[in-house]
């Protein structure tokens, strides 16, 4: 009984502090260093826009709206790329693959998923790199033929 009354009295004290503004963590006018890490100071539009309001934001009507991203299970990624789950684990730790845009996994309910957009971007980067390397090999072969 005493613990519930103590809890109730503590909650009542906390709500009174919130209402009176005594708690510096909940008072938005306090010093930002005193705030909780989850709180943010949001600038007003007058802080962002120039004083003469010369900046006008117009939405780009030619750009198609982005569709929601799809999460691909790791098994599907393995089948698409012809890799094993061990190879995906290695790619997750390889700096060269990450530089090419390899999507890092997101764990949901102990299963790994990867972003469809990031995966398609990685495939495009990999194809562009393969074409660059192929062109370099063809140029090197031509130079060898010319010198021979």
N, C-alpha and C positions, 0 to 999 in steps of 0.2 A: 504494500500500500504506500509506503513512504517513497519508493522509487518512482511510482507513477505520479505522485503529487509533486515530487522534485522535478520530474521531466516536464510536467504541465506548467509548473511555475517558471522553469527555464525557458520554455517556449513562449510563455506570456511575456517574460522579460525581453526576449529577443524580438518579439513583434513590436513591443513598445519602443525599443531602440531603433528599429527600422522606421517606425512612424515619425519618431522625433529627429531622425537623421544623425544620431550620435555615433553610429557605426561608420567609420571612415571607409570601410570596404564597400559599403552599399550606397554611399553618398557620391553621386556623379560629379559634384563640384570639388571633391577632394583632390589631393595631389595624385597624379597617375601612378607614381611609384607605390602608393599605398593600396592600390586596387588589387583585386584577385587576378591571377594570370588569365582567367577565362573572360574577364571583362575587357571591352575595347572602347577606345575613345573614337567616336565616329565624327568626322568633320562635317560641318554644315555645308550646304551647296554654295553659300557665299564665300566660304574659305577656298573652294575648289575653282569656281568660275571667276573669270576676270571681272573687275568692277563695272565695266561698261557692257557686260553681257554680250560681247562680240562672238563668243563661242556658242554655236548652235549645233547640237547633236542631231544628225539626221540618220535614221536607220537605213542600212544598205538594203534596198529592195531586190537587188540582183543576186545576192548571196542566198543560197537555199538554207532554210533553218536546219540546225543540227538535230539529227534524230537521236533519241536516247541511246546511250552506249549499251552494248550487250556483253555479258560476262560469259566467257567460253570456258568450259571445264577443261582440266589439264589433259584428260584422256582424248578429247577432241583435238587439242593443240598437238598432241603427240601424233595422232592419225594424220592431221593436215600436213605437218612438216616431215613426217616419216622419221621421227625421233623417239627415243625412249624417255621415260620419266627421269632416268639418271642423267641423260643429256640435258634435259630442261633444268635440272638442279645445277649442273655445271654452268649452263648459260646464265643462270641467276647470279653466279659469282664471277663471271668473266667480264672484265672491264671493257674488252673490245666489243663484245655483244651488246653490252649496256650502252656503249657509245653509238652503236648502230640503231638503237631504239628498242632493244629487247624489253618487252613489258614484264615488269616484276609481278609476282603472283599476289593475289589478294585472297586471304583465307576466310572462308565462311563455313561454319559448322565443320571444321576439320577437313575441309576440301579446298583445293586450290583452283582459282579462276584467274583468267587474264582478260584484259580489255580487248574487245574486237577491233576497235579503232587503232589501238597501239600495236596490235598484232599485224594488221594490214599495213600500217606504217613501217613496221620492221621488215615485212616482206618486200615492200617497195624499195627500202634502203638497201636491202640485201641484193635485190635484182640490179639496182643502179651500180653497186660496188662490183658485181660480177661483170657487168658490161664494161666498166672502166678497166678492170683487170684484163678482160678479153682484148679490148682495144690496145692496151699496152703490150700484150703478147704478140698481137698481129703486127704492130709497129716494129717490135724487136725482131720479128722474123723477117720483115721486109728489109730492115737494115742489114741483117746477116746475109740475105740474098744479094743485096747491092754490093756489099763488100767482098763477097766470094767470087 
